[in-house]
Amino acid sequence: MADEKDTGVNFEISCGPWVPVEENMDVFTGELVEEGYSENTHTSDEVARKAGFTGRIVEGRMIVSALLSRMLGTFLGSGWMMGGELAVKFVDISYPGDVITAKGIIRKSLNEGKAARIELEVWCENQKGEKIVVGTARGYREHVEHQGPRMRRAVRR
């Protein structure tokens, strides 16, 4: 749940950093090769080098599930799980060992009773600040009922 000030236009959110490692990549994409799919730039250094990369590249869906979905789920709560929408475009690649952070900024917010309908610009960037994933997200976020001072102190612990 959010205070109404957390749902205003230009409010920023983030998640990470996260560092993809080859062991996680093997779990995420390696089973496909074991099931008979051909090796690709995400599963094989050799195939990736032949395609012009310096080595295996991180699967884009891995970045979305590890960071963007977690960021949106944390920020929007059940409003993300019960019908949030995400549209992304992969604009650059990521290698194992890159430090990736997800970020978002509210572009539209419409109060609808106990919740706000939120539209965000979202992206993931590497340790150099280069965007590797860009997109938009939508969902609802419930407002927090304002409590007295006692409740605020209890939350700070």
Backbone hydrogen bonds, N-H to C=O, Kabsch-Sander energy under -0.5 kcal/mol:
donor,donor_aa,acceptor,acceptor_aa,energy
2,A,142,E,-2.6
6,D,3,D,-1.9
7,T,4,E,-1.7
8,G,5,K,-0.9
10,N,106,I,-3.1
11,F,8,G,-1.9
13,I,104,G,-2.6
15,C,102,A,-2.3
18,W,100,I,-2.5
24,N,21,V,-0.7
25,M,21,V,-2.0
26,D,22,E,-2.6
27,V,23,E,-1.5
28,F,24,N,-2.5
29,T,25,M,-3.1
30,G,25,M,-0.8
30,G,26,D,-1.5
32,L,29,T,-1.0
33,V,29,T,-0.7
33,V,30,G,-0.5
34,E,30,G,-1.7
35,E,31,E,-1.6
36,G,33,V,-1.8
37,Y,32,L,-2.4
43,T,40,N,-1.1
44,S,40,N,-2.0
48,A,44,S,-2.2
49,R,45,D,-2.7
50,K,46,E,-2.2
51,A,47,V,-1.3
52,G,49,R,-1.7
53,F,48,A,-2.5
57,I,41,T,-2.3
58,V,94,S,-3.4
62,M,59,E,-0.9
63,I,59,E,-1.2
64,V,60,G,-2.1
65,S,61,R,-2.4
66,A,62,M,-2.5
67,L,63,I,-2.2
68,L,63,I,-1.0
69,S,64,V,-2.9
71,M,67,L,-3.1
72,L,68,L,-2.7
73,G,69,S,-2.6
74,T,70,R,-2.3
75,F,71,M,-2.3
76,L,72,L,-3.1
77,G,73,G,-1.5
79,G,76,L,-1.6
80,W,77,G,-1.9
81,M,77,G,-1.5
82,M,78,S,-2.4
83,G,80,W,-1.2
84,G,80,W,-2.3
85,E,138,R,-2.5
87,A,136,T,-2.6
89,K,134,V,-2.8
91,V,89,K,-0.7
91,V,132,I,-1.5
92,D,132,I,-1.4
97,G,20,P,-2.9
98,D,95,Y,-2.2
100,I,18,W,-3.1
100,I,98,D,-0.7
101,T,125,E,-2.4
102,A,15,C,-2.9
103,K,123,W,-3.2
104,G,13,I,-2.4
105,I,121,E,-2.2
106,I,11,F,-2.4
107,R,119,E,-3.0
108,K,119,E,-1.8
110,L,117,R,-2.2
112,E,115,A,-3.6
114,K,112,E,-0.5
115,A,112,E,-0.9
116,A,141,R,-2.6
117,R,110,L,-3.0
118,I,116,A,-0.7
118,I,139,G,-3.3
119,E,108,K,-2.6
120,L,137,A,-2.9
121,E,105,I,-2.5
122,V,120,L,-0.5
122,V,135,G,-2.5
123,W,103,K,-2.4
124,C,133,V,-2.2
125,E,101,T,-2.5
126,N,130,E,-2.2
129,G,126,N,-2.2
132,I,124,C,-3.0
133,V,124,C,-1.4
134,V,89,K,-2.4
135,G,122,V,-2.1
136,T,87,A,-2.3
137,A,120,L,-2.1
138,R,85,E,-2.3
139,G,118,I,-1.9
140,Y,79,G,-0.8
141,R,116,A,-2.1
143,H,114,K,-2.9
144,V,2,A,-2.7
151,M,148,G,-0.7
152,R,148,G,-1.4
153,R,149,P,-2.3
154,A,150,R,-1.9
155,V,151,M,-1.9
156,R,152,R,-1.3
157,R,153,R,-0.7
157,R,154,A,-0.6
